[in-house]
Amino acid sequence: MTNDNNIQTRHRNALDQLAPRGQEHVFRWWDDLGDVDRIRLLNDLESINWTVLDELITTHVVARPDSDHTTDIRPAPVHRQTPDAGQEQLYDRALKRGRSLISQGKVAAFTVAGGQGTRLGFDGPKGMVEVSPVGERTLFQLFADMIVAAGRRHDVTLPWYVMTSPANHDETLNYFSSQAFFGLREQDVRLFPQAMLPVFDRSGRILMADKHLIALAPDGHGGSLKALVASGALSDMQQRGVEVISYFQVDNPLVKPFDPLFLGLHAETGSEMSAKVTPKAHDLERVGNVCMSNDRVRVIEYSDLPEELAHSTNTDGSRKFDAANLAIHLLNVAFVDRVIGQAFQLPYHRAEKVATYVDDTGDKHTPEKPNAVKLETFVFDALPLADKTLILEVDRAEEFAPIKNATGDDSLASAKDAQVARACRWLEDSGVHVPRTKDGQPDLSVVIAPSLAMDANELRAASDHIPDLRSGGWYLLE
């Protein structure tokens, strides 16, 4: 069969799928396309799982899904960073067990890194943004340093799984290769792209991004779990003997991928999926609220939490619903295999977004207001599927400095400031003098490399290796 005949056969087969669904418009410019563009269009169309999408178009695109009628909303039980009275032995056991899990190679790091750095003014994958105030380390380099350091401390090889997107996969892979995988063995780093879903107009028709391209969007961070299975990464974990996945997103330079206490409490409580939270900045902070509902832990978005609950207080005046989701999770490999590998169980969500599209005449438009419907899944929707869940509260200043905006809060600048501020706290806790301005701000730039210390306790043991710090200085302590 010639290539031309093969394309024609694929074209007819695709039309047989599209015509009954009223989607044959995607071939409007077929006669104007060359073979390369025709093949790309067919590849995208053949990746569509109509078994799933047929129902979703009816329930989530043409119509809006029913509102979330969450009932019986209560605060979720939270473990603190330091044990409450009577928990001391549990925490002692947890620390030992967490360290044991790491040293036995039963923990893997999993970074969700499908995003681009466009909003930060960077043309490339977000993980390639230089995030270190000193030393020019990128986010990927920083995470690799943490994994290498944890492996050396526990005398073990720790694997790293990175989910990319079709838009940045090749560039990310080339970057890792050019950096010799940051000191990790290539076979211990596995990169794979997440799946994409078509973007629709409100009538349910697929939008065209170009004459040969349907509009596609990532299937959400919940799709990262599906990608683990589809890519073979979950099977690789099982073959390695990995039992727990340490999930985190690429934009947080303060994350602790291998936190012995978190891992140990997760294991000691028999949890299948766990989450880190931090106290909210204010009642209506735009974050997911980790709550209990119908005896299950779940995340309720700020827009879905009734305002009277958001403002409610305990008898001592403290905020009642005060657990902000940090998108830092532990998931058992067996749990992911059950709820994703055997049958994908996460619900889909509808999002109205702006999408560039080609109209019926072939002209391209980028509207100012939302014109498209995207479908996505969220990883935190796996929480209520777990038989047991642990919630650990941590200090935001110690573990969370997301990079989402070009300026202001949650920006690259604020993340760099947070790294310096944390380093200064660790140094002062170790008895090291840190120069500060009259208003108490650090009067230097200083970074503590994971090779030297991964927390304040480790830095105390290494304080003899720290030089005198001077005002205006730039220090990379490693």
Secondary structure, 3 states (H helix, E strand, C coil): CCHHHHHHHHHHHHHHHHHHHCCHHHHCCHHHCCHHHHHHHHHHHHCCCHHHHHHHHHHHHHCCCCCCCCCCEEECCCECCCCCCCCHHHHHHHHHHHHHHHHCCCEEEEEECCCECHHHCCCCEHHHCECCCCCCCEHHHHHHHHHHHHHHHHCCCCCEEEEECCCCHHHHHHHHHHCHHHHCCHHHEEEEECCEEECECCCCCECEEECCEECEEECCCCHHHHHHHHCCHHHHHHHHCCCEEEEEECCCCCCCCCCHHHHHHHHHCCCCEEEEEECCCCCCCCCCEEEEECCEEEEECCCCCCHHHHCCECCCCCECCCCEEEEEEEEEHHHHHHHHHCCCCCCCEEEEECCCEECCCCCEECCCCCCEEEEECCHHHHHHHCCCEEEEECCHHHHCCCCCECCCCCEHHHHHHHHHHHHHHHHHHCCCCCCECCCCCECCEEEECCCCCCCHHHHHHCHHHCCCCCCCCEEEEC
